[in-house]
């Protein structure tokens, strides 16, 4: 007879996620992914001015803020078939890319690395040997022996004082942990250094967006940044040079620390290339628009069926019918009325809470499908689609990452290994390296366009009478994000957000097929059911952001909270 494990909430993520597993013979046999909040933002938006939607939707989450702002204005612009000034595209792209680099660094070091790194074991390490190992792998300035000695002393102070501080809640000594002490110490050092480095990306976002989280500079039609080459009170040369300095520092860390650390973890945990594949239909949308109409993108996107890169079909423009017609959401196993799959333009958000029923409704997430099939989104989907599209920078970094893993593991590790828990981490590091280079490219493009005398950043929107509809997409750090809006006489008639963690963390669909989390957890080994570290490893590899995907319920009365716009 199998054993039931319930993890509620899953920690080191944003929001409340419950995972239930049936374990038998040391393996997960079946899993359920349940979002435990109700979002309700779609209802708040009804009847409002579409120009305000971006400011409201980015309050869905305090982590994924800029992504909703960008996607929302794109949806309204798409409904109006507006062009966006090139400078506005470049500024938005810089924000998008800086936010993505920040998100990737935080995800690996601060949200998931401790699934693989035994912090307490680092106290057994020889810091000088750790430094020699680190310096043999990269030129990062923070790898010196004095730095490693200082980190070990700092960690020893935590342990001797009876308080591990930020490292308190970990499965230290778990039998699934296998990094040598020196590698654990190196990872702890880089964990602490990453706390400082990620701030550099946030500074770029705050300079361009006025603040972060929740940027203030976007608008339907462009951005509010005033550009100048000779004024200190606008976005001019001084601020842009400061941004370039932060870009260079981020590139140093991403290429000389992050990429190598992920490769090292992958080499020591090569067995985890066998676990966590789950759904291998991959969906990514193109991003970083390079023209005013959203028909040319620096980063390609598309769809891959059943992990066959030869099946890749591109998504080419913001108006691509292949994308627009393919998305539906089902509520058969979600706490909403109805079960029939609906296109987002006709989507409904009518709560119907039933408590957790594993064969019925058990989550506040809906179940998206692409042409009737579940799809995995996120960095792995993004990298595989870019490889299938022949994107050279992605080829370069993916090859380098796999070569490093192969050298450290002393065995050839190929692309097939990417379809796994550890593969998602590798893909995220590759994606980050591509994006940090693109960050520098967008900075150059903005300056070159300003040098031509073009300082335009905004086109005024005009709303027609009658009904129009549009969708905006963005390849966010966690994957394909889309907003769908129906506008009637200048007011929002319907609004639906289909977000990355909805695609990945969804319950079973209308055909009772498991979502990507549920499918990827199946067959994961479980060494200790009381400490289900292996489940956390796979779930964390997706980087769940549950506030974006789900919604809020009243546990006292068992009914949904009614949210009314005043």
C-alpha positions as CSV (number, residue, x, y, z in Angstrom):
1,X,0.0,0.0,0.0
2,X,1.4,3.4,-1.0
3,X,2.0,6.3,1.3
4,X,0.4,9.7,0.9
5,X,2.6,12.8,1.3
6,X,1.1,16.3,1.4
7,X,3.5,19.3,1.3
8,X,1.6,22.5,2.1
9,X,2.9,25.0,1.5
10,X,5.9,24.4,-0.7
11,X,8.5,26.7,0.6
12,X,11.1,29.0,-1.0
13,X,8.6,30.1,-3.7
14,X,6.2,33.0,-4.1
15,X,2.7,32.2,-3.0
16,X,0.9,29.1,-1.6
17,X,1.3,25.8,-3.4
18,X,0.2,22.4,-2.2
19,X,1.6,19.2,-3.6
20,X,0.1,15.8,-2.9
21,X,2.0,12.6,-3.8
22,X,1.3,8.9,-3.6
23,X,4.7,7.2,-2.9
24,X,5.2,3.5,-3.3
25,X,8.5,1.5,-3.5
26,X,10.6,4.7,-2.9
27,X,9.1,6.5,-5.9
28,X,6.3,8.9,-6.6
29,X,3.5,7.2,-8.4
30,X,1.0,10.0,-8.7
31,X,0.8,13.7,-7.9
32,X,-1.6,16.6,-7.6
33,X,-0.7,20.3,-7.8
34,X,-3.0,22.6,-6.0
35,X,-3.0,26.4,-5.9
36,X,-4.4,27.6,-2.6
37,X,-5.3,31.2,-3.4
38,X,-7.8,33.0,-5.6
39,X,-6.4,36.0,-7.6
40,X,-9.6,37.8,-8.8
41,X,-7.7,40.6,-10.6
42,X,-9.8,39.8,-13.7
43,X,-12.9,40.9,-11.9
44,X,-11.3,44.0,-10.5
45,X,-10.5,45.1,-14.0
46,X,-14.1,44.9,-15.4
47,X,-15.5,48.2,-16.5
48,X,-12.1,50.1,-16.1
49,X,-10.1,52.1,-18.5
50,X,-7.8,49.8,-20.4
51,X,-5.0,52.3,-20.0
52,X,-5.0,51.6,-16.2
53,X,-4.9,47.8,-16.6
54,X,-1.1,47.6,-16.6
55,X,-0.8,49.3,-13.2
56,X,-3.4,47.0,-11.6
57,X,-2.2,43.7,-13.1
58,X,1.4,44.2,-12.1
59,X,0.1,44.1,-8.5
60,X,-0.8,40.5,-9.0
61,X,2.7,39.7,-7.6
62,X,5.6,41.5,-6.0
63,X,8.1,39.3,-7.8
64,X,6.7,39.2,-11.4
65,X,5.8,42.9,-11.5
66,X,7.3,44.3,-14.6
67,X,6.3,41.3,-16.7
68,X,2.6,42.0,-16.1
69,X,2.9,45.7,-16.8
70,X,4.7,45.0,-20.1
71,X,2.2,42.3,-21.2
72,X,-0.8,44.3,-20.3
73,X,0.2,47.4,-22.4
74,X,1.0,45.0,-25.3
75,X,-2.5,43.5,-25.1
76,X,-4.2,46.9,-25.3
77,X,-1.8,48.1,-28.0
78,X,-2.6,44.9,-29.9
79,X,-6.3,45.5,-29.6
80,X,-5.7,49.0,-31.0
81,X,-3.2,47.7,-33.6
82,X,-0.8,50.5,-32.4
83,X,2.8,51.0,-33.3
84,X,5.2,51.7,-30.5
85,X,8.2,54.0,-30.9
86,X,11.6,52.3,-31.2
87,X,13.0,54.1,-28.2
88,X,10.0,52.8,-26.1
89,X,10.7,49.2,-27.4
90,X,14.4,49.5,-26.4
91,X,13.6,50.9,-23.0
92,X,11.0,48.2,-22.3
93,X,13.5,45.6,-23.6
94,X,16.2,46.8,-21.2
95,X,13.7,46.5,-18.3
96,X,12.5,43.1,-19.4
97,X,16.1,41.8,-19.7
98,X,17.4,43.3,-16.5
99,X,14.4,41.9,-14.6
100,X,15.0,38.5,-16.2
101,X,18.7,38.4,-15.2
102,X,17.7,39.4,-11.7
103,X,15.1,36.7,-11.6
104,X,17.4,33.9,-12.9
105,X,20.1,34.7,-10.3
106,X,17.7,34.8,-7.4
107,X,16.0,31.6,-8.6
108,X,19.1,29.5,-8.7
109,X,21.0,30.8,-5.7
110,X,18.2,31.8,-3.3
111,X,15.2,29.7,-4.2
112,X,16.5,26.4,-5.3
113,X,20.3,25.9,-4.8
114,X,19.7,24.8,-1.2
115,X,17.9,21.7,-2.6
116,X,21.3,20.6,-3.8
117,X,23.8,22.2,-1.4
118,X,24.3,20.9,2.1
119,X,25.2,24.1,4.0
120,X,26.3,22.5,7.2
121,X,28.7,20.2,5.3
122,X,30.6,23.3,4.1
123,X,32.0,23.5,7.7
124,X,34.2,20.5,6.8
125,X,35.7,22.1,3.8
126,X,39.3,23.3,3.3
127,X,38.7,26.9,2.2
128,X,42.1,27.1,0.4
129,X,41.2,23.9,-1.6
130,X,37.8,25.5,-2.3
131,X,39.5,28.5,-3.7
132,X,41.9,26.5,-5.9
133,X,38.9,24.6,-7.3
134,X,37.0,27.8,-8.0
135,X,40.0,29.5,-9.6
136,X,40.5,26.5,-11.8
137,X,37.0,27.0,-13.2
138,X,36.8,30.8,-13.7
139,X,38.3,34.2,-13.2
140,X,35.7,35.5,-10.8
141,X,37.2,37.9,-8.4
142,X,35.3,36.5,-5.4
143,X,36.9,33.1,-5.6
144,X,40.1,33.9,-3.6
145,X,41.2,32.0,-0.5
146,X,40.6,34.9,1.8
147,X,37.0,35.2,0.6
148,X,36.5,31.5,1.2
149,X,38.1,31.6,4.7
150,X,35.8,34.5,5.6
151,X,32.7,32.7,4.4
152,X,33.5,29.6,6.4
153,X,34.1,31.7,9.5
154,X,30.8,33.5,9.0
155,X,29.0,30.2,8.6
156,X,30.7,28.8,11.6
157,X,29.4,31.8,13.6
158,X,25.9,30.9,12.6
159,X,26.2,27.3,13.6
160,X,28.1,27.9,16.9
161,X,25.5,30.5,17.9
162,X,22.7,28.0,17.4
163,X,21.2,30.0,14.6
164,X,21.7,29.2,10.9
165,X,19.8,32.4,10.0
166,X,18.9,32.3,6.3
167,X,20.0,28.7,6.1
168,X,17.7,27.5,8.9
169,X,15.1,25.5,7.0
170,X,17.1,22.9,5.0
171,X,17.3,19.2,4.8
172,X,21.0,19.1,5.9
173,X,22.5,15.7,6.0
174,X,19.8,14.3,3.7
175,X,20.9,11.1,2.0
176,X,20.1,12.7,-1.4
177,X,22.8,15.4,-0.8
178,X,26.1,14.5,-2.5
179,X,28.2,17.5,-3.1
180,X,31.7,17.4,-1.5
181,X,32.3,19.9,1.4
182,X,34.5,22.2,-0.8
183,X,31.8,22.5,-3.4
184,X,29.2,23.2,-0.7
185,X,31.4,26.0,0.7
186,X,31.9,27.4,-2.8
187,X,28.1,27.4,-3.3
188,X,27.5,29.1,0.0
189,X,30.1,31.8,-0.9
190,X,28.4,32.4,-4.2
191,X,24.9,32.4,-2.6
192,X,26.0,35.3,-0.4
193,X,27.8,37.1,-3.3
194,X,24.6,36.7,-5.4
195,X,22.7,38.7,-2.8
196,X,24.7,41.7,-3.8
197,X,25.0,41.0,-7.5
198,X,21.2,40.7,-8.1
199,X,20.8,44.3,-6.8
200,X,22.7,45.5,-9.9
201,X,19.9,44.2,-12.1
202,X,17.3,45.8,-9.9
203,X,19.1,49.2,-10.2
204,X,18.8,49.1,-13.9
205,X,15.0,48.4,-13.6
206,X,14.6,51.2,-11.1
207,X,16.6,53.8,-13.1
208,X,14.5,53.1,-16.2
209,X,11.2,52.4,-14.4
210,X,11.3,55.0,-11.6
211,X,11.1,52.2,-9.0
212,X,11.0,48.5,-8.5
213,X,9.0,46.5,-7.8
214,X,6.1,47.9,-9.7
215,X,7.6,50.1,-12.4
216,X,5.9,53.4,-13.1
217,X,7.1,54.4,-16.6
218,X,5.1,52.2,-19.1
219,X,2.0,53.4,-20.8
220,X,-0.3,52.2,-23.6
221,X,1.6,53.6,-26.6
222,X,5.1,53.6,-25.2
223,X,6.9,54.8,-22.1
224,X,6.9,58.0,-20.1
225,X,10.7,58.4,-20.1
226,X,11.9,61.7,-21.5
227,X,15.1,61.3,-23.5
228,X,17.9,63.8,-23.9
229,X,21.6,63.8,-24.7
230,X,22.4,67.0,-22.6
231,X,20.0,67.1,-19.6
232,X,20.5,65.7,-16.1
233,X,16.8,65.7,-15.4
234,X,15.9,63.2,-18.1
235,X,17.1,59.7,-19.2
236,X,20.4,60.9,-20.6
237,X,24.0,59.9,-21.1
238,X,24.9,59.9,-17.3
239,X,22.1,57.5,-16.4
240,X,22.7,55.3,-19.4
241,X,26.4,55.0,-18.6
242,X,25.5,54.0,-15.1
243,X,23.3,51.3,-16.6
244,X,26.1,50.1,-18.8
245,X,28.3,49.7,-15.7
246,X,25.7,47.4,-14.1
247,X,25.3,45.4,-17.2
248,X,29.1,44.7,-17.3
249,X,29.1,43.6,-13.7
250,X,26.1,41.3,-14.2
251,X,27.7,39.7,-17.3
252,X,30.9,38.9,-15.3
253,X,28.9,37.1,-12.6
254,X,26.5,35.3,-15.0
255,X,29.3,33.9,-17.2
256,X,32.0,33.3,-14.6
257,X,29.9,32.1,-11.7
258,X,26.3,31.2,-12.4
259,X,26.9,29.2,-15.6
260,X,29.8,27.3,-14.0
261,X,28.0,26.6,-10.7
262,X,25.0,25.2,-12.5
263,X,27.3,23.0,-14.6
264,X,29.1,21.8,-11.4
265,X,25.8,20.9,-9.7
266,X,24.7,19.2,-12.9
267,X,27.9,17.1,-13.0
268,X,27.6,15.9,-9.4
269,X,23.9,15.2,-9.8
270,X,24.0,13.7,-13.3
271,X,21.5,11.1,-12.1
272,X,18.9,13.9,-12.0
273,X,19.0,14.1,-15.8
274,X,16.8,11.0,-15.6
275,X,14.1,12.6,-13.5
276,X,11.5,15.4,-13.9
277,X,10.9,15.5,-17.6
278,X,7.2,15.4,-17.4
279,X,5.3,17.1,-20.2
280,X,7.7,17.5,-23.2
281,X,5.5,19.7,-25.4
282,X,7.3,23.0,-25.2
283,X,5.9,26.4,-25.8
284,X,7.7,29.8,-25.9
285,X,6.8,33.1,-27.4
286,X,9.2,35.4,-29.2
287,X,10.4,38.5,-27.4
288,X,12.6,41.6,-27.5
289,X,10.8,43.4,-30.4
290,X,13.1,45.2,-32.7
291,X,10.6,47.2,-34.8
292,X,7.5,49.4,-34.0
293,X,5.0,46.8,-35.1
294,X,6.1,43.7,-33.2
295,X,7.0,41.7,-36.3
296,X,10.7,41.3,-35.7
297,X,12.2,39.8,-32.5
298,X,15.7,39.3,-31.3
299,X,14.7,36.1,-29.4
300,X,12.6,33.5,-31.3
301,X,9.8,31.5,-30.0
302,X,7.4,28.7,-31.1
303,X,6.1,25.2,-30.2
304,X,7.8,21.8,-30.0
305,X,5.7,18.6,-29.8
306,X,6.9,15.7,-27.8
307,X,10.5,17.0,-27.4
308,X,11.2,16.6,-31.1
309,X,13.1,19.7,-32.1
310,X,12.4,18.9,-35.7
311,X,8.7,19.5,-35.1
312,X,9.4,23.2,-34.1
313,X,6.8,25.6,-35.5
314,X,7.6,29.3,-35.0
315,X,5.4,32.0,-33.5
316,X,6.4,35.0,-35.7
317,X,4.5,38.1,-34.7
318,X,2.2,39.6,-32.1
319,X,-0.7,38.8,-34.4
320,X,0.4,35.3,-35.3
321,X,-2.8,33.2,-35.7
322,X,-0.9,30.0,-34.8
323,X,-0.5,31.5,-31.3
324,X,-3.8,33.4,-31.0
325,X,-6.0,30.4,-31.9
326,X,-4.2,27.7,-30.0
327,X,-4.7,28.8,-26.3
328,X,-7.6,27.5,-24.2
329,X,-8.2,27.0,-20.5
330,X,-10.3,24.3,-18.8
331,X,-11.8,24.5,-15.3
332,X,-12.8,20.8,-15.0
333,X,-10.5,20.3,-12.0
334,X,-10.4,24.0,-10.9
335,X,-12.5,25.8,-8.4
336,X,-14.6,27.7,-11.0
337,X,-17.9,27.1,-12.6
338,X,-17.9,25.1,-15.8
339,X,-15.5,22.5,-17.2
340,X,-15.5,23.1,-21.0
341,X,-12.3,24.6,-22.4
342,X,-12.6,28.2,-23.3
343,X,-10.5,30.6,-25.3
344,X,-9.2,33.4,-23.1
345,X,-11.3,36.0,-25.0
346,X,-14.3,34.1,-23.7
347,X,-12.8,33.1,-20.4
348,X,-14.8,33.2,-17.2
349,X,-13.6,33.7,-13.6
350,X,-16.6,32.5,-11.5
351,X,-15.4,30.8,-8.3
352,X,-17.0,27.5,-7.2
353,X,-15.1,26.2,-4.2
354,X,-15.6,22.5,-3.3
355,X,-12.7,21.7,-1.0
356,X,-9.9,19.4,-2.2
357,X,-11.3,16.5,-4.3
358,X,-8.6,14.6,-6.0
359,X,-10.9,13.2,-8.7
360,X,-12.9,16.5,-8.9
361,X,-11.9,20.1,-8.4
362,X,-8.8,20.7,-6.3
363,X,-7.0,23.9,-7.4
364,X,-7.5,27.6,-8.0
365,X,-5.4,27.3,-11.1
366,X,-7.1,26.7,-14.5
367,X,-5.6,24.2,-17.0
368,X,-4.3,25.8,-20.2
369,X,-3.7,23.8,-23.3
370,X,-2.2,24.6,-26.7
371,X,-4.3,23.0,-29.4
372,X,-5.8,20.7,-26.8
373,X,-2.5,19.5,-25.3
374,X,-0.7,20.4,-22.1
375,X,2.6,22.3,-22.6
376,X,5.6,23.1,-20.5
377,X,6.7,26.7,-20.5
378,X,9.8,28.4,-19.0
379,X,13.6,28.6,-19.7
380,X,13.8,25.0,-20.9
381,X,11.1,25.5,-23.5
382,X,12.7,28.9,-24.4
383,X,16.2,27.4,-24.9
384,X,14.9,24.4,-26.9
385,X,12.8,26.6,-29.1
386,X,15.7,29.0,-29.7
387,X,18.0,26.0,-30.5
388,X,15.3,24.7,-32.9
389,X,15.1,28.1,-34.5
390,X,18.9,28.1,-35.1
391,X,19.6,31.0,-32.6
392,X,23.4,31.2,-32.6
393,X,24.0,32.8,-29.1
394,X,21.8,30.1,-27.6
395,X,23.8,27.4,-29.4
396,X,27.0,28.9,-28.1
397,X,26.1,29.0,-24.4
398,X,24.2,25.6,-24.5
399,X,27.2,23.9,-26.1
400,X,29.5,25.5,-23.5
401,X,27.3,24.5,-20.6
402,X,27.0,20.9,-21.8
403,X,30.8,20.7,-22.5
404,X,31.5,21.9,-18.9
405,X,29.2,19.4,-17.4
406,X,30.7,16.6,-19.5
407,X,34.3,17.6,-18.5
408,X,33.4,17.7,-14.8
409,X,31.3,14.5,-14.9
410,X,34.0,12.8,-17.0
411,X,31.3,11.5,-19.4
412,X,29.5,12.9,-22.4
413,X,26.3,14.8,-21.5
414,X,24.2,15.7,-24.5
415,X,21.1,17.7,-25.3
416,X,18.8,14.8,-24.2
417,X,19.8,15.5,-20.6
418,X,18.1,18.8,-20.8
419,X,14.6,17.1,-20.5
420,X,14.9,16.8,-16.8
421,X,14.9,18.5,-13.4
422,X,18.6,19.5,-13.6
423,X,18.2,20.3,-17.3
424,X,15.7,23.1,-16.4
425,X,18.4,24.7,-14.2
426,X,21.0,24.4,-17.0
427,X,18.5,25.9,-19.5
428,X,17.9,28.8,-17.2
429,X,21.6,29.6,-16.9
430,X,21.9,29.4,-20.7
431,X,18.9,31.7,-21.1
432,X,20.4,34.1,-18.5
433,X,23.7,34.3,-20.4
434,X,21.9,35.0,-23.7
435,X,19.8,37.7,-22.0
436,X,22.7,39.4,-20.3
437,X,24.4,39.8,-23.7
438,X,21.1,41.0,-25.2
439,X,20.9,43.6,-22.4
440,X,24.2,45.1,-23.7
441,X,22.8,45.0,-27.3
442,X,19.6,46.8,-26.4
443,X,21.6,49.5,-24.6
444,X,23.7,50.1,-27.7
445,X,20.6,50.1,-29.9
446,X,19.0,52.8,-27.7
447,X,22.0,55.0,-27.8
448,X,22.4,54.6,-31.6
449,X,18.8,55.5,-32.2
450,X,19.1,58.6,-29.9
451,X,22.3,59.6,-31.8
452,X,20.2,59.7,-35.0
453,X,18.1,62.5,-33.3
454,X,15.1,60.3,-32.6
455,X,13.9,61.0,-29.0
456,X,10.3,59.9,-29.4
457,X,9.0,57.5,-26.6
458,X,5.2,57.7,-26.8
459,X,2.3,57.5,-29.3
460,X,-1.1,58.6,-28.0
461,X,-3.8,55.8,-28.1
462,X,-7.2,56.5,-29.5
463,X,-10.1,54.1,-28.5
464,X,-12.8,53.5,-31.1
465,X,-16.5,53.0,-30.4
466,X,-17.7,49.4,-30.3
467,X,-15.9,46.2,-29.3
468,X,-12.3,45.3,-30.0
469,X,-10.0,42.7,-28.6
470,X,-6.3,42.0,-28.3
471,X,-3.7,39.9,-26.6
472,X,-0.2,40.7,-25.5
473,X,2.5,38.1,-24.8
474,X,5.9,38.2,-23.2
475,X,8.5,35.5,-22.6
476,X,8.8,36.2,-18.9
477,X,11.6,34.6,-16.7
478,X,9.2,31.7,-15.9
479,X,7.9,31.3,-19.4
480,X,5.1,32.4,-21.8
481,X,2.9,35.0,-20.2
482,X,-0.2,36.4,-22.0
483,X,-3.0,38.9,-21.2
484,X,-6.2,38.8,-23.2
485,X,-8.5,41.8,-23.3
486,X,-11.9,42.6,-24.7
487,X,-12.7,46.3,-24.8
488,X,-16.2,47.7,-25.4
489,X,-16.6,51.5,-26.0
490,X,-13.3,52.2,-24.3
491,X,-14.0,50.1,-21.2
492,X,-12.7,46.6,-20.3
493,X,-15.4,44.0,-20.9
494,X,-13.3,40.9,-20.3
495,X,-9.7,40.3,-19.1
496,X,-7.8,37.1,-18.7
497,X,-4.2,36.4,-17.6
498,X,-2.7,33.1,-18.7
499,X,0.6,33.0,-16.9
500,X,3.6,30.7,-16.8
501,X,2.8,29.0,-13.5
502,X,-0.7,28.4,-14.7
503,X,0.7,26.4,-17.7
504,X,3.2,24.5,-15.4
505,X,1.4,24.1,-12.1
506,X,-2.1,23.5,-13.4
507,X,-4.3,20.6,-12.3
508,X,-5.4,17.9,-14.7
509,X,-7.1,19.2,-17.9
510,X,-10.5,18.4,-19.4
511,X,-9.1,15.1,-20.7
512,X,-7.7,14.3,-17.2
513,X,-4.1,14.6,-18.4
514,X,-1.7,15.8,-15.7
515,X,-0.1,19.2,-15.8
516,X,3.7,19.7,-16.1
517,X,4.4,19.7,-12.3
518,X,2.2,16.6,-11.8
519,X,3.8,14.7,-14.7
520,X,7.3,15.7,-13.8
521,X,7.1,14.6,-10.1
522,X,6.0,11.1,-11.2
523,X,8.8,8.5,-10.8
524,X,11.0,10.9,-8.7
525,X,12.8,8.9,-6.1
526,X,11.9,9.5,-2.4
527,X,14.7,8.5,0.0
528,X,12.9,9.8,3.1
529,X,9.1,10.4,3.0
530,X,9.4,12.5,6.1
531,X,11.8,14.9,4.2
532,X,10.6,14.8,0.6
533,X,13.5,16.8,-0.8
534,X,13.3,15.2,-4.2
535,X,9.8,16.5,-4.7
536,X,11.0,20.0,-3.8
537,X,13.9,19.7,-6.3
538,X,11.6,19.1,-9.2
539,X,9.0,21.7,-8.3
540,X,11.6,24.3,-7.5
541,X,13.3,23.7,-10.9
542,X,10.2,25.3,-12.5
543,X,10.4,28.4,-10.2
544,X,6.7,28.5,-9.2
545,X,5.1,31.9,-8.8
546,X,1.7,31.1,-7.4
547,X,0.3,34.5,-6.8
548,X,0.5,35.0,-10.6
549,X,-1.3,31.8,-11.3
550,X,-4.0,31.5,-8.7
551,X,-6.5,33.2,-6.6
552,X,-7.9,33.7,-2.5
553,X,-10.4,31.8,-0.5
554,X,-12.0,32.3,2.9
555,X,-11.1,29.2,4.9
556,X,-13.5,30.1,7.8
557,X,-16.6,30.2,5.7
558,X,-15.5,28.0,2.9
559,X,-16.7,30.6,0.3
560,X,-14.9,32.8,-2.1
561,X,-14.2,36.4,-1.2
562,X,-16.1,38.8,-3.4
563,X,-13.9,41.6,-4.7
564,X,-15.7,44.7,-5.9
565,X,-14.1,47.7,-7.6
566,X,-15.1,51.0,-6.0
